Structures are given as structure tokens and as C-alpha cells.
Amino acid sequence: MLSEKEIMLIAQNFINKIEKRSKIETVLVKEAIIRKNYGIIFFYTSKKYYESRNEKDNTLAGGGPFLIDNTTGEIIQFGSYYDENYYIKEYEAGRWPLK
């Protein structure tokens, strides 16, 4: 099982890749982290929006949450169409990610 520190590093590396592709500085929203017995669910947004909370600064499209499995380190991206509870329930029922 991975430590929380290892999982946090995987999460940070993941959003660093998103940042590089999008050319928008991103941050993990640490106060929104959801810990489950199978992993940790993370949320992220643009740094500018995180600091300002001004909707005009919310320029990062498709920033749905993602889960890091605490056994394998696998990153499972959730969607952004529904709220996170939908994706959590689908994952726990074995229906997400879609196969």
C-alpha cells in the first residue's frame, strides 16, 4: 500500500502534466480531498481562480476530480459532467472507469 506522501507526489506530478499541456498554472485543492479506504480523490483548478475565486479566472476546462488507487498508484480520472458523488458510487460499484 502506498503512503499518503507517495500518493500526494503522484497527484502533483499528474497536475504538473496537465499544467504543461494547458499552459495554465494549476493547484491541488487540498481542502477538498476525499480519503477512501481504496485511495484518495483529488480536485484541482487554475492557480489564478483558486486565489481570486473570481469566475472570470476559471479558465481550466474539464477539470474533473481524479482518484489515485492506494494499492497500485493508478490514476482514475472522473468526469466533470456529474458531481463527484456520482463517480464515486460508479467506481465503488465497479462501473467506472467505463470499459
N, C-alpha and C positions, 0 to 999 in steps of 0.2 A: 504494500500500500504506500502511495506517495504521501509525503508530508505536505502540510499546508504551504510551507515555504516553496517546495518544488512546484506545487500547483499554481501558486501565485506567479512564479517565474514563467511557466508555460503560458499563462494568461497574458502576462505583459509582453512576451515575445509575439503572441498572436495579434494583439492590437498594434504592436510595432509594425507588423507586416501590413495591416490594414492602413495604418498611417502612411507608410511608404507608398502604397498603391494609390491612395486617395489624395495624398499631399495635404491632408488635414491633420493637424496635431490632435491626438486622442488621449483620453484618460479612462482608467477604470473607475467606475462609480462604486467605491468601496463600501459606502453606507447602504448600498442596495444588494450586496452579496447575499446569496441564499445557500446555506450549507445543508446538504442532504447526506444520508449515510453512504451514498454511491458516488458523491462528488460535490463540486462547488459550481454554482451558476453565477456567471458574471454579466454585468451590464457595462456598456461603455458609451461614450459620447465625445463630441469635439471638446477640446480643452476650452475654447472660447465660449461655447454655450455653457459648459459646466461652471465657469467662473462668472459669467454675466447673468445666466438664467433668462436671457432675452431671446425670444423666439426667432428673431431675425438672425441670430448667431447659430441657430440649429441647422447646420448645413450638411450634416453627415446622414445620408440616406441609407435606409436598410440596416440600421444598427441594432438588429435583434440580439437578445442575450445568447450566451453560449455556455455549455456545460463542459467541465473537464472531469472525466472519469478518474476517480482517485485510485483505481487499480492499474489502469493501462496508460493514463495520461492522454487518452484520446479526446479530441475536441469535437463536440457535437453542437453544431450551430442550430439554434432555434430560429423560427421565423420572426417577422415583425408585424405580421397581419393581425394575429391574436395576442392577447396578453400572455405573460409568461406562465400563468397557471394552466392554460390550455396545453402548452408544450410540455410542461412538467407532467401533467396527467397522461398525455400521449406517450411520453418517454417511459414513464413508470408502467404503463400498460403494454409496452413493447411495440408500440405503433409509430414511434419516432426514433430515429430518422426514417423517412419513407424508404422502402427498399425497392 
